[in-house]
Amino acid sequence: MEILKKHLLILLLCCTLGWSVQSAAEAQIRGKQIISRADAAWQSQQIEEPCILPNPKQPGKLIMLYGAVPASNRAYAAVGKAWADEKDPLTWHQDENNPIFRPREGKWDSASFRLDTVMYVPEEDAYYIYYSGTTHSVQDRIGLAICPAGDDGYSSITDENIKRYGDGPVLAPEAAAPYHEEMASQAAVMREWNEKEKRWDWYMYYSYRGKDGVLPGIRLATSHDGKTWTRHFNESDPRGMGQIFESTPNAYYEWHQIQKIDNTYVLLIEVGIEHGRRWRPVLAVSTDPIKGWTQLDPDTMLQTKWEGLYSDETLYHVATPALYRFNSKWYLFVQACAKPGNDVYTDGAWEMWTVECNRKIPTREGMADIYIPGVADTTASAAVNMPLHPTQWTIDGKPILGTYVPGENMLASLEKTHEVGMNVVFGGELELDPATPEGAYCAKNGIKVLHHLTSHLYHGISLREPISSDQTIIPLLLQGGKPTHSSTLVQIDDELIRYESLDNTGLVNCQRGVNGTKPAAHIEGTILFWPEPCAEEIRRVKDSSNLFGYYTLDDSPGDSVSALRAMYATVQKEDPGKRHPVCAGFGDDGSLINFAPDMCDIMFIYWYPVGTKTYERDRTSQVVQRMMTTARSRVPGIPFVGIYHAFDGRPASTGQGVPTAEQLREQLEDFVREGASGLVAYWLGNDKLPGWATLTQLGTTVRTANREVLDTGGLSVRPETASMSAKRIQPTGHWERPMPFAGAVPAWHVIGPFDDAEGKYLSANFPPDNTFDTNAIYPVKDGIAGWRIRQTTCGTLGLTNIFGRRSLKNAVIYLSCEVTSPQKRQVQMHVGTDDDGAVILNGKEIYRHEGPRGLDYDTDTVSTTLPAGTSRLLVKVCNRAGMSGVSMRFSNKDGSPIENLMFLPH
C-alpha cells in the first residue's frame, strides 16, 4: 500500500507540473503551468486573463498583463505584469512590484475589475488597457486606462503611470430596448486602418447581461478613436438578441480575445456550457469584423483532447483563453483549475497555463486554417483516396450523397442540400412531383428522392399469438391503431388472407390462402403487410423522373422479415427491371434479424459512435464489419451506404450528443474504409433537432467531403488506428463473401418476454427455468409465445429488435442452443447481456451478472470447460427498462480463435 501511495503521488506531481506520464514514444502535447497561485498572496485564489504583446522597445521580449484574485478576498481583483523571451514563451518572470493596477476608491470601478484587452498604440507610444469594473460583485461596465510605454516598454507600466480615461466607463450597459442590458463587460478590442476614410476603425466585442439571460452571448460596439463607442444590435440574430452570432443555448459567454489570422477574424471565447457546468475555450470566425460570424463546435478545443497533458486534477475548467504566435509557432494561454470537490467552478483554484498548438484545423469554407492544442496529424501524409464502391444505381454517374430532411419548409432544406453537393434526399410525393416547387427544384438541380414506403411496415399491427393454418379469427396486437386504408387483403409470410373485418381484437371471418397461396401456420409477433395500398402508392410514383429508389425499413419495428420480403416482391411486380433500388436501414447488429435475401438491394447502415457521454470511434468499423459479415453470408456482395451522425440529439433527448467536425470526418472515412457505396447524413436539422445545416462546423465538413467525392469518386482516408486494426475481422474495402468469424453463437432458440411485474429479475421463475421443450407454448406479455429460432449477428442478438413495440420493461427472456465439441477442452466464453443475465451450461450456472447495463461485445470473459460431445446452453436475460440483448462467442483458453465447434440451431 505504501508503494501504491508513492506512485500516486508521483503521478499527481507529473500532472500538476504539466509533464506527460505517457511513454516517450507516444505523441503528446507540450504544456506547463507558467504562473502559480503560490507565488504571491495577491494572486493566491485565481490567476486569469493573459494579455500578451511584443515589447515595442525591446525586440525579442514579450509583455504580459494578467488579472488575479487573492484567497483572502475573492470579491477583489487586480492586475499584474510579467515578461518572457519570445524564444521561450513557456517561462515567465513576474514583476516584484505586482500588482501594478488596482481598483480605486469612490469610483465606478472601486470594488474590483477584470482585465480585458491590452493594445500598444504607436502614434501615442502608449498602452490602451481595457478592463471591466464594478462597484459591487458584478463586472458591469467597461473602462479604459492609458499608460505610456516608456523607454524600455516595461518598467513604466506602474500603478502611478496608468491613468483612467475620463471619470466613467467608455461603455456602460444600455437599459433601453432593444438592448435591455444590465451589464456590459469583458471587451475584446482590435482596430484596423481604413484606407478609404484614412482613419482607424475600432471594434469591441463584449458580453452582456440582460432580459435574455446571464451572459448569453456577444455583442459589438465600434469606434474611431477607441474612446467613444457606439453599440450595434445585430438585427439578423434569429433569436432577436442582437448578438454577432447565435450562441450555444444555456451557456455563459465571458472573456474574449480578437485577432486576424490571414483573411479571417478569429474570436476566442471562454464558454460555460450548461450554465457554467464546464468552462472551455471556443472559437468563432468571420471574414468581416462586423457580420458573417459563426461559432465553431464548442468542443473543437476541448481540454479532454489534450492527450498527455489533460487531467481532471489540473485542467478540468479552462477559461480566459488567448492564442498567440511567436517565432512561427502558436501557443494557447489559459487559466485552468481542477474539478472542485463541490463541483462549483467559482471555488476552483485557478492557475495560469501555456499549451503548444501543433494541430492545424479548418474553420469555414474560404477562411484560414488555425492551430489549436493537439498533436500534429502525422497520418495525413499517409492518407489515400479510396473510391466509394460502385453499384448499378448512381445519380448522374456519381455515388449516393444524401440526407434526411424535415417535413417543414422543404424547399429551403433542398436548397441547403444542393449547396453542400448532395444528390439524394429521403422524401415523399411532394418532392417527386415536378409540378410542385419542391419537385421542380429537385429536377432542376439533379436531386433524386429516396421515397418512403415505411408506413406500410410501421403500423404497429402484428400477430398476438401463434396461429394455425385453418383459423378464421386471427388475434392481433394493435399497438398503432387500426389501418387507415380500406383494403381487406393482408399478407402474412407467403400467405394471402382475405378478411371480412378488423375489430379491436383481430381479423374476423378470414378466408385463408387466397389468390393461389397456401394456408400456413404463423408465429406470434409477425408484422402484417397489406399489399394493395402499397402497390397503389408504387404505381403513383414509379415513373417520376425524380425517383431514386424506395426506402422500406428504418431500423427494427419488430419481426418484419416476411413483411419486408412481401414489400420487395410488390415493388418488383409494380416497378419491374430494378430501375429503382429497394433500400433498407439497419441501426445496429441486432437489427439484422430483419435482413434476408429478397428484401432489399442496398443496405443503409447507421451506427452512431457519438453518445452523450463519450465518443466510441472504434465501434463504427467493428459494427459495420460484423453487420456486413452476417449480411453477406446471406446475400453475397450486397452493397451498403453509411449514414453518419451529423446532428445534436440532446435538445430532443434522443440520446446522441453532437460530434465535432473532426469526429464527423472520421465517421465518413471509417465508412469508406469499410467499402461504402454512398454517404448519407442524419440529419439536416431543425429547432428541436439541430443538424449539419444548422451546426455550421458540421456543414463545412459535409460540404468538403461531398466535393471531394464528386470530384474524385472517393475520399481521402487516413490509416485506421492501431486498436481498430487489432479488432479487424474482415479486409478493408468492399468484398463479396466474408471470412469466418469463429466461435460466435450463430443462432438461438428464443422465448419470451415473460412478465416480471414484481421485479425479481434473475430470481423470477418461469417454465423455461425448469424444462426445455421446443414445442411448448406459454403465456407471455401481451399474448402467447413459443420457442423461435433467431439468427445472431456474429454472436449478437438484439432482443428489442425481435419484439419491437412490445414492452420489455421488467421482462425475462430465455435463449437456448446446443454446442458440440469433438473433445473436452478449456475455453473462454465472452458474454454480454442487457440487463441482468445468467448462463447455465448443462444445468450448472457458470456466469451471472446482476444490475442494469447496456450491451457491448465481450463485456465479460469466463473460463469454463466444454465436455466432449453435445452440451446445452441456457441464457436467462432480465431486462429492467429500455433495450435488451445478448452477445456470446467462444475462444480458446488463450483467447485465440476457436475451431471445430458446432452449434444448433445454426
Protein Blocks (a to p, Z undefined) as FASTA:
>chain_A
ZZmmmmmmmmmmmmmnopafbdfkbccdddddfbdfklpmklmmbcchiacdddfklghi
acdddddddfklmkbccdddddddfklmmbccddfkbcfbdcdehiaklmbccdfbdcdd
fklopacddddddfblbcfbdcdddddebjnommmmcfklpccehjbdfbdcdfbdcklp
abdehiaddddddfklopaddddddddddfkoghkbccddddfkopaccddddfklmnln
opabdcdehiacdddddddehjbccddddddehhhlagcddddddfbfkgopacddfklm
gmklmghkacfklmmpgchiadddeehiacdddddddddfklpaklpccdddddddfbdc
dfbehiacdddeddddfklmmpccddddddfbdgehiacddddddfbhkllmmmmmmmno
pabdcddfklmmmkbmklmmmmmnopacdddfklmmmnopacfbdcdfkbcbdcdddfko
pafbfbfbdcehjbccddfbdcfkbcehiaehiehiacddddehiacddfklmmmmmmmm
mmpckbmbdcfbgcjebjfklmmmmmmmmmmmmmghilaccddddfbfklmmmgcehibf
bdcddddfbdfkbccfklmmmmmmmmmmmmmmmmghiacdddddfbdfklnonopacddf
klmmmmmmmmmmnopabdcdddfbpfklccfklmmmlmmmmmmmmmmmmmnopacddddd
fklmmmpcbdehjdfbdcddehiafbdcdedddddfkonmjmpccfklmoccfkbccdde
hiacdddddddeehiacfklmnmmaccehiadddddddddfbdcdddddddddfbdcdde
ehiafbdceddddddehkbacdddddehjdddddddddfbhcdddddddddfkopacehi
acddZZ
